[in-house]
Structures are given as structure tokens and as C-alpha cells.
Amino acid sequence: MTGKRNSGFFGGIHPTDGSDKALTDQKPIRFLEPDTVTIYLNQSLTGGCKPLVKEGEQVVKGQLIARSEGFARDHLHASVTGRVEKIAEIREKGTSRTAFVIARQGEQTEEPAAAYQKEFSDLAGYSREKILEAIMEGGLVGMGGAGFPTYKKYDGQKLDWLLINAAECEPFLTCDHRLMLEAGYQVLNGVRLLLKASGAKKAYICMEENKRDAAAHLKELLEGHSDPIEIRLLPVRYPQGGERQLIQTVLGVEVPQGGLPATVGAVVSNVGTAAACADAVLGGRPLTHRIVTVTGLVKEAANYRVPIGTPIRQLLAACGGVTAEKNRVIIGGPMTGNCVAVDWKGEELPFVTKTTSGVVVLPEFSSREQPCIRCGGCERVCPAGLVPYQIDSAFRQEDFDLCEKLYASECIACGCCSYTCPARRELTWTVRTARDTVKQRMRERKAGN
């Protein structure tokens, strides 16, 4: 285990002092099973799935209920045993999403620990092809937030390095921290499987220095074990867990513009994905549950292991409710998450997906954008090395050619620019939208050639 203190990547910020994570990082994970789950049919960017069950049918936990046939498949499984009450359009903030609504039947408790959760498993009988097949059939996606089907990252790629992203640099979130402390063998068996699937020569489990207890725990489990796995402690700096930033810090190489980690021989997977890999391959358990941090302005912040489709409203109720009348409910972390309610008073909220890492309740605030003063603060903290205020200006003038020349396509939407801006400009929103516009223009040009 090393505590290598190098700058790693350009820019970055320190948005909190650690008191945010202290709300939950030493509390054991709780288990919650709702009476009804609502599982969105489309939980990734790969085009959705085709339903395999109908309204009124009985399903069991882990049963395949929707199959994806796209270029990158992310199948869906029932997260509880029960009855499919309906397959309906769920309206949320002016949009609608198709979802399975399943009413749970009978008492369902945590499954007893399997062998791979208590000791190292013998992986001699698991080929690369067998591992990837189980990952695909298990519906595994990147659980850090991106949601890209996991098997596709490893399929047909020549890789040298496997990076397990346990940085958890988003303020308030501690679900990965608790997972490593409470399911160490499961995590390490998952890393070993991903190492075998990738063909890489070494794996790094990367976490910030505020998780020294988790690092020490995993190091202790690895003592005397021969797999090429190293625990790497990194400086606490947001966005340390950004895929490109992690590669820069750990490997000392930069992913080129328009390139993927595989371009430099690396692959990055979240630590939660590694644990889910062990479930799918060694336990025959598809991705049906995940850990969610529920924190901020709630009576009792906690981490919960819940079925996919759990109502966010029920998670807030389990924590004793929201403690401030003026509030914002954010799904994900406060830097990159999605605000789903302002001054929430108990109305319906969205439902847990495969990528829901947290529910954070923050105080409501209002601010007005002011003219840019050209201070350059956003440029100094941008980890992608961009000049956000220039991209913002070009985008507002609809000068998309200039946006492209300013490399808007490389924005990682981390929020550092908005956080730093003294004029309270919504730089993250405009630069991210400029990025999406530029990328669409690039795709259209490529299709036209």
C-alpha cells in the first residue's frame, strides 16, 4: 500500500472539510425492502430493453424480466419476488419513462453470506469468456454513475492496467467506503475476476486518503495472496475519481482527446461493479440490489442496501424524513447529481436505479448570475484543462465552431467551474451542453463522410 502524493491531474477543488462524509462513513449498512419496486425499463444510454414478462405475472428475485439486444446489453432482473402490477409510463418532471411496477410478496431478508463473501475463491475454472458471459447476463453496468454495460469495456480490448475506482470523491457519498469495509472478500474476488477478464498485468484499487481504514482492511486481506493487486492511496481532491483523472494520477499518462482509457491500455471499473461481478460470476446473482447513501438534511443519515426500484421517498422516510423546510433533494452527489425536488414536502420522487449512489438533501439557496469578470478561476480548476468562461460565451452566442475549437467535447461535467465562479454563472450547464452539441456535430460529420 502506498500513499503517493503527487499532483496527478491538473486543477481540481476541495469542496468540503470531511464533515459531510463523517455523517455516514462509520455507520454499518442497513437493509431495506420496500413493499413495491418500480424498475425503469431503460437504465443506461444503450437504448433500453424488451420486456419479457406481462402485467399480472409472478416473478422471483433475480428473474430476467427484460432483455437488451443493443450493441451493449444491460438486461434487467426482478429485484424482489412478487407480482407485476403494471408496466406503465411513469411521469417525472415533464418526461415519462416506462417501468415495471412489482408488488413484493412474502418476507424477504438478506441472503446468507456465500463462500466468495468470506474467503478467496478458486478462479482456475473461470475463463475470460465465462466471466464476461456472466457479467453480461447479470446486467452489470458501471455503478459509479455512468451506467455503461460492464462487459463491453472488457470485450475485445488489449489492456495492461485495471484501475478499480474507489476514490468516491463526491462530497457526502460513502457507499463505496462502507462496501469495502463490510464486504472486503467480495470486492477482492470481484477485482480478481475483472483482472482475469481484462488480461491486464496488474490491478490498482484506488481510493482517497480519507479511506485509510478501508485501505488497511483490504491490505490485510491481501497479505500472502499472490494476485497482482495493489492498494493505492491518493490525495483528497475532487474530481480524483474522474476516469481520466484517475488514470493520470495512478499511471502518469493522459488519455488523448477523443480517446478512451483502452487507448492507453487501461480500463476503469467502480468498486461497486467489482463486488457485483463477484455476485454474478461466483454467486449466480444478477444485479438486483445496490448500496445508496442517504444523507444531508435528514434526521438520521445512513447507507442502505436496497433493491433496484426502491422509491427515493421511502429511503428518506427510513432516515426519519427531511429536517429543513427549504431544501433541495439531489440524486447522486452534490457536484454531479440531479436535483429532483426543491422544498420537498413528501410528494413522489424517482426510484433507485443501478447507478443511484446517493440521495443528498441540501439547504435551498438562490443566486443570480452576474456578468463574467474574466477572473480565470474556472480555467485554473478545470481538470480537463479547458477555459470554461470562453466556451460559455461562445455557446451563448451559438458559435459552435468556436466551441469545438475550444475543445468543449472534452468537458467531464464535474462542476468545478460553477463551484468556483464568483459571478455564480451556470458554467457547468452551458459547457456540458456545448460539449453535447459539439459531439453531435462531430457524429453527423462522420456519418456524412
Disulfide bonds with the S-S distance in Angstrom:
none
